[in-house]
Amino acid sequence: MNYESLYTDLQGQEKQLKEKLSAMQKLSKSMAKETEAGDLKNLSKDIDAMIEANLQQAAVLQELKAAVEGFDARSYFESGDFAGQMLAYCEEYQVDVRGEAPVYEMFPYRVRIDAENQDLYLDRKKIQCMRPKSFVQTVKAGQEKLMKASFNAQSFLNELADAYDLAVMKLKKAPDADIYLTSLYKFLAPMSRFRRDYDQQSFSFDLARLYGDSTVETTKNGRRFQFGPSRNNIKALRILDGEGREQFLATIRFYTDEEME
């Protein structure tokens, strides 16, 4: 199954419907003029024409309804056709995607397919869409909008350093220790209601923008920072750098030049 086939059929029927509606609007204007002028002969003819146009419009609507109801949406989702076509459009539109059904990551979004109910979730938002091409276009537009959004890398770095200092104290670590970013996130958003507004994917996206900003090197108190990897990728956050390349960031440390010596 492919929604694009249905889309082509629906476009043709909707074009017919538009033509019928346009004809009816013209008839309606003519009838109003004829009523005002007392032209009952032509008014009677146009009323007959309007009745016929209504019947034709109803027939087109029935065809539309039959086409929509004849599309087996449940089978489309459960067979994997929707997911397969979605992945193909991700490649066409250069949308980076990882994962497998029913959960995918389209950085920085998390996409979930609910095949049973034929629903899509973009992060926590339900998207009513059965057209893979349209959905991928929505994701692409959202990614581009996020990339254009203002971001103060220096301010984010300072907030990250403050959370790091709190983590060092709470976890009883050395002042320049490597701390997992997933642990640091919990200090940045300690309560569940904060995490609803600023989830870990959003945190990863901010890290990606910081990672790609070569102009910011030190915190407000002059400390440098360094991201680190991990042998355990479960602990790492996946990001895309400025060139769209996959990177895994697991830890961060803040240090002074003296601590490096």
N, C-alpha and C positions, 0 to 999 in steps of 0.2 A: 504493500500500500504506500501511496505517496500523496501527501496533502496537495502538492502542486497540481496534480491531475484534477482534483476536486476544485481547486482554486481557479483553474482555467475554465471549467464548466460553469462555476458560479459567476465568474466575470461576464460570460456570455449572456447568462440569464439576467444578471443585474443590469446589463446594457439594455436588454429588451424592456425591462421594467422601467428604466429611466426614460426610454423613448415613449412608453405608454403614459407615464406620468406627465411628460412634457406635452403630449397631445391633449391630455385631459385638462391641463392648465390653460392651453389655448382655447379649448372648447368652453371652459368656464368663463374666460374673459369675453368670448363672443356672446355667450348666453346673457351675461350681465348687460352688455350693450343692447342686445336685442330686447331684453326685458324693459330697459329704459326707453327705447325707441318705440316700443309697442309692436315690434316685428315678430308676431306670433308664429307666422309660417316658418321662418328660419329657426326660431326658437324651438319649435316642435322637432324640426330635423336634427338640431344640435343635441336635443335631449336624447333622441334615439341613438345618435352617435356616441353620446356620453355613456349610455347604458351598455352599448357594445364595447366601448373602451374599458368600462369597468369589468365586464366579463373577461376580456382578454387579459387585463391586469390580474384578475383573480387566478386565471389559468397559469400565468407566469409565476405567481406566488406559490401556487401548488407545486409547480415543477421545482422551484427553489427549495421548498420545504421537503419534498421527496428526496432531493439530492443531499441535503444536509442530514436528514434522518437516515439515509441509506449509507452514510459513511460510518463504518464500524470503528469508532474512536477507541473503544476498549481494546479491540484486537490490534489496532495501530500501535498502541502503547505497549501492550503485553507481548507482542511479537518481537519487539525491539526495533521495528521499522523507524519509529520516531527518533529513538536514540541514535541509530545509525546515520540517519539523515542529518540530525543535529551535529554530529561529529564531522560529517562531510562539509557542512557549511562553516564549522569552526575552522577547518583547514582553508576553505575558500576565502574567508574573511580574516584569516590570520589571528584567530582568537586562540591563545594558548589554553589547552585543556588537559587535565590529568584526572585519573580515577576511572572507575567503571560503574556500570549501572548498579544501583539507582542514584549514586552520589558522584558528582564531578566537581572539580575545582577549576574555575575559570578566573584566575587571579585578578582582583582580590575577592571574587564572588564564590560562594558555595552554591551549587545547583543540585537540586534533588528532584527526581522524577517519581511521582506517585502514580504508578501505572493503574492501580486498582480504581482510583477516582479520576484518572486522566487530568491530573493537576501538576503544575510545575511550581517549584519554589526557588526563588532567587534570594539567597540568604533566608530570612524568615518570611519574606513577602510572597504570597501566592500570586502567580501570574496565570491569567486565563489565556492560554495560547496553545493551539494545536498545529501551528505552522512552524516547523523547525527554522526555516529561513528567517522569519520575522523575529523569533525568539533570539537567535544568534545576533541579529542586527541590534536588538535591544541591549544585549550584553555588550556588544562592541561600542555602542553609543554611550553606555554607562561608563565603560572603562575610559573612553576618551574624555568624558566630562570630569571624571575623577582626576585624570592626569592634568587637566587644565585648571583644576581648583587650586586656590592659593594654599601654600604650605610654607610655614616658617620653620625651616630645618633647625635653625639655632634654638628656637624656643622649644621644639620637640626634644632636641638633644639635652637641653638643660633639665627638662622634666624627667627625662630618662635617667639622667645622672642623679637627680634627687631620689627617684625610686630605687636606684642602685644603692645609694648610701643607706637608705632605710633597710634594704635587703641585706646588706653587709652586716648591719647591726643586729637585725632579727635572726639571721642565719649564722651569726658569729663567724664571719669569714674575714680573711685578710683584706686590708683596704683596697688592694688592687686585684682581688680574686676574680676568676672567671665565674660568672653567674649565668645560669640558663635563662634565656629570654622568656621562655614559658613561665618561669618562676617570677621573673621581673614583671610580666604582664599582670600577675595577680596583685602585685603591689601598686601598679598603676590604676587598676580597676578592682578594688578589693571587695566590692559588693555586687551581687547578682544584677541589681538594677542598673549599675554602672556598666556591667558587661553586656547588657542588652543594647545599650546605646553605643558602646565601643567594644565590639567583639574582637576576637583574636585575629580574624582576617583583616579587620581595619588596622589593628596594631601592626600586622605584617606589612600592610600596604604603606604605612608611615615609615616602617623600617626600610622598605625598598626605596622610598624617596630619599631618606637620609643616606642610605648606602650609595645612591647615585649622585649625591650632591658633594662635589669635590671642594666646594668653597667653605664648608664648615668642618673645622678640624679640632676645635677645642671647646670646652664648656665655658660658662661665664667666669669660672674661677681658674681657668687655664689648664684644665686636665684634658688629656687626649683620650681617645677611645679606640677600642679594637674589637672587631667581631671575631668569633672563633667557630670552628666546625665541631662536629661530634661524631664519634664512631656509631652512635645510636641515632639514626635519623628520625626516630619517633620523637626525640627531644628537639629536633631542628625545625625551624620554620622555613617553608619554601617561599621564595620570592622570585620576582623577575627583575633583573637589573635594567638600566636605561636602554640597553640594546635588545631587551626581550629575552635574555639568556637566563636559564634557570640557575639559581643559587640557593644554597641551604645555610642558614645562619642558626647557630645553636646557642652561642654564648656571647657575652659582652663583658669587657672590663674597662674601667676608667683608671688612668694612671697619670702621674707626673713624669717629666723627663728624668727627675732625680731617682724615681723608683725603677726606671729602666736601666740605670747605670749600675 
